[in-house]
Each structure stands twice: as C-alpha cells, then as structure tokens.
Amino acid sequence: MPIYEYSCKKCAKKFELLRRFSDTAEVTCPKCGAVEVERKVSAFSCGTGGGYGGGYSGGSSCAPRASS
C-alpha cells in the first residue's frame, strides 16, 4: 500500500495516509475535518534491507549494482 501525502485547502495542514490503490473513501483533514484536500506528488523511497539484486545490501539505491 502506498503512502499518499495530502494538503488541506482550508487550514493548510499537511498529512500522510496509507491507502490502498482501490480505496475510494473520501479523505478528510485530521486537523479541521474538511474534505477539501489535495493529494500531493511525493518522492518514492525504498529501503536497503538486502536480498534485492542477488544479495546487494548497501547504498541508498533501489536498483542492484551493475556487475563487473
């Protein structure tokens, strides 16, 4: 499930929500309760827990290292 970033058009509160792609429920501001919120473009991030790309577990890239 992706984390979406939102900004309230009424009170300018910025917040994040963990939502399914298929979730169609209305988003409300946790501060003022307004439904006038805007989903923002957010940066993609991934962890470096290892196991990806044949055992690569270092650095900050999502892609495996190129083999020499």
Contacts in CASP RR format, 6 or more apart in sequence:
PFRMAT RR
TARGET T0000
AUTHOR 0000-0000-0000
METHOD contacts of the structure
MODEL  1
MPIYEYSCKKCAKKFELLRRFSDTAEVTCPKCGAVEVERKVSAFSCGTGG
GYGGGYSGGSSCAPRASS
1 18 0 8 1.000
1 19 0 8 1.000
1 20 0 8 1.000
1 21 0 8 1.000
2 18 0 8 1.000
2 19 0 8 1.000
2 21 0 8 1.000
3 16 0 8 1.000
3 17 0 8 1.000
3 18 0 8 1.000
3 19 0 8 1.000
3 42 0 8 1.000
4 16 0 8 1.000
4 17 0 8 1.000
4 18 0 8 1.000
4 19 0 8 1.000
4 39 0 8 1.000
4 40 0 8 1.000
4 42 0 8 1.000
5 14 0 8 1.000
5 15 0 8 1.000
5 16 0 8 1.000
5 39 0 8 1.000
5 40 0 8 1.000
5 41 0 8 1.000
5 42 0 8 1.000
6 14 0 8 1.000
6 15 0 8 1.000
6 16 0 8 1.000
6 17 0 8 1.000
6 27 0 8 1.000
6 29 0 8 1.000
6 37 0 8 1.000
6 38 0 8 1.000
6 39 0 8 1.000
6 40 0 8 1.000
7 13 0 8 1.000
7 14 0 8 1.000
7 37 0 8 1.000
7 38 0 8 1.000
7 40 0 8 1.000
8 14 0 8 1.000
8 15 0 8 1.000
8 29 0 8 1.000
8 31 0 8 1.000
8 32 0 8 1.000
8 34 0 8 1.000
8 36 0 8 1.000
8 37 0 8 1.000
9 34 0 8 1.000
9 36 0 8 1.000
9 37 0 8 1.000
9 38 0 8 1.000
10 29 0 8 1.000
10 32 0 8 1.000
10 34 0 8 1.000
10 36 0 8 1.000
11 29 0 8 1.000
11 31 0 8 1.000
11 32 0 8 1.000
11 34 0 8 1.000
13 29 0 8 1.000
13 30 0 8 1.000
13 31 0 8 1.000
13 32 0 8 1.000
14 40 0 8 1.000
15 29 0 8 1.000
15 30 0 8 1.000
15 31 0 8 1.000
17 27 0 8 1.000
26 35 0 8 1.000
27 35 0 8 1.000
27 37 0 8 1.000
27 39 0 8 1.000
28 34 0 8 1.000
28 35 0 8 1.000
28 37 0 8 1.000
29 35 0 8 1.000
29 36 0 8 1.000
29 37 0 8 1.000
44 62 0 8 1.000
46 62 0 8 1.000
47 62 0 8 1.000
48 57 0 8 1.000
48 58 0 8 1.000
48 59 0 8 1.000
48 60 0 8 1.000
49 57 0 8 1.000
50 56 0 8 1.000
50 57 0 8 1.000
50 58 0 8 1.000
51 57 0 8 1.000
52 62 0 8 1.000
52 64 0 8 1.000
53 64 0 8 1.000
54 64 0 8 1.000
55 64 0 8 1.000
56 64 0 8 1.000
56 65 0 8 1.000
END
